[in-house]
Amino acid sequence: METLRHKRVIVILAVLLMIGGLAFAQFGGRSRGGFDVDDPRAYYAQRGIEFPDWELNEEMPDDCFTFARLRYNSGSGGYRHPYGRNKWATDYPDSDLNFSYRLQELTALEVDPDGKIVDIDAEQLANYPFVYMIEPGDIVLTDEEAKILRDYMHNGGFIMVDDFWGLNEWNTFYFALKKIFPGREPVELELDHPIFHFVFDLEEKPQVPAIGNAIMGRKELITWEYRPEGGSEKPHYRAIYDDKKRMMMIICFNTDLGD
C-alpha cells in the first residue's frame, strides 16, 4: 500500500506534468542575476512585478509542501556562483514561485509560497521529501555526495530530474546516476503509467522546450531542443525504484518542464 507521502509525490508530479509550460507564459524569463537567493521576490518587487503570495497556517506553518531545488556542482560552474553558467539555477526563481502557486491553486495541499534551495547535505535534505534537480547534463558528484543522495532516497526522499537533452548530456548524467545507484537501472515509464493519469489524463508524454529553441531559425515550431550529437527529439520519462518498487527518482529527459 502506498504511503501518504508517496501519494502526495504522485499528485505533485502529475500536476507538474500538466502545468510545466505555464511558467514562461505567465511570468517569463530565465534565471535572473543580481538578487539574494534567500529573497527571490526582492528582485521582482524592485521592478514592480508581484508574484502571488499567501500566508501559511499559523498553528502548523511547517505542515506544508515545499518546492525544494537542489544546488549541485557541475562542469560549468561551482556552488559559489549561483547565476550565470551554474546550471542548477536555471529558471530560478520563476518556475519555483509559479509552480508553488499553481499547486496551491489546483490542489488541496498546503504549499509554501517561496520554496527553498537545498545543498547536497544530509541534514538539509531530511527536511524535504521532494527535491527538484534541473539541468544535470554536466553534473559532477563526489563519492560523498552520491552517498548522501542515495541515503536520502533510500530513507524515503524523492528526486525529480528535469531539463537535459541529447546523448552527451544523458551520458554525463548516467555516470553520476551510477555513482548514486551502482546496482540499479532507470526504467522507462510508458504512457499507461498512472503518473500520466493520476490527476490529469495526458494523451502523450509532455515535451516542453525553451521558447528560444522552439522558434530559433525555423519555419515551424518544434517541441525539442537541438543537439548536434542527436537523440533529443523524443521525450523520455524514466524511474529508479527501490527494492519494494517505490519510485525514488523520476528522470524527465528531453523535456524542460521548468519552462
HUTA-V563731 format. One line per field, one symbol per residue. psi: psi as a letter, one per 20 degrees, with the letter a starting at -180 (. if undefined). burial: 1 if it has 16 or more other C-alpha atoms within 10 Angstrom, else 0. Layout:
BEGIN
psi->???
burial->???
END
This chain:
BEGIN
psi->pqrhghhgggggggghhhjhjhgghghqraqprkrphimhhhghhhjjppqqqrqrphhmhimrppoppporqrijrahiniadjohhjpjpjghgggggghghhirjqpppihaqpqrmpggghiioippppqlkikqpprhggggghggghhjirppppqmqqrhghghgghghhhhgnhjqqqpporhjqhhjjggpnpirppoprqhhhhiokqhqqrjrppphiajjhpqpoqqpqaijkpphpponplqmhh.
burial->0000010111111111111111110000111100001001101000000000000000000000111111111100110001100111111111111111111100000111111111110000100111111111111110001111110110011111111111111100110110110000010010000011001001001111111001000000011111000011101111111000011111111111111
END
